Amino acid sequence: MPDTSGNMKKQHFIIGLTGSSGSGKSAAADVLESFGAIVIDADKVAYEVAERRETLEELAGAFGGWITEGGKFNRAQASKKAFSDKAFLARLTEITHKYIIKEIYARVESIQNNNEKTVIVIDAPIPVEKGFLDLADAVWVVSSPRGERLERVMRRDGISAAAAGARFSSQLPDAEYEKLADDVIDNSRGVDELRLVLRSMYDGIKRRHGI
């Protein structure tokens, strides 16, 4: 629909950026941000949302005071329990995701209202429908071989190969990520090559959409 307000119609393009642990998704988000994209980091949103009173009250009501120990979200204990208790993880996700989704929607709207033309990147480890797939104009999946991902996660988080492998098993298989992808980004050839690939993709979006 044409804009009849007399103002130039705002133009935005939203990239949903995802990939499994250790794939280099965060490195890709950093590169895109350096090109001028505005990045919404879903993990950071989750951290912030988990400390809000409405979230804490609902978590305490569902799980008891231990999960909000000292008036803060007991992230370490919640993560430990989530790996061994699928019912707990499902309920925790049910509670927290609605607040995360609400915040992502609000941030996207704010960016669009305050930027005439821009590329927005939603950086999320889990390609959920609400707050990700429903907002994305294109889904980019960052991929690299399992062995490389394993080493990155072990080095980054200081955990064993077994612990890193357990983390992988709780995530979507690579094939499921790739089914959702409009583009799969190979991150097996180093940061310089990743930057070159992303530069070409990013410039192509700006050119095609007049951003």
Secondary structure, DSSP 8 states (H G I E B T S, - for coil): ----SSS---EEEEEEEE--TTSSHHHHHHHHHHHT-EEEEHHHHHHHHHTSHHHHHHHHHHH-GGGGGGGS--HHHHHHHHHH-HHHHHHHHHHHHHHHHHHHHHHHHHHHHH-SEEEEEEE-SS--IIIIITT-SEEEEEE--HHHHHHHHHHHHT--HHHHHHHHHTS--HHHHHHH-SEEEE-SS-HHHHHHHHHHHHHHHHHHHT-
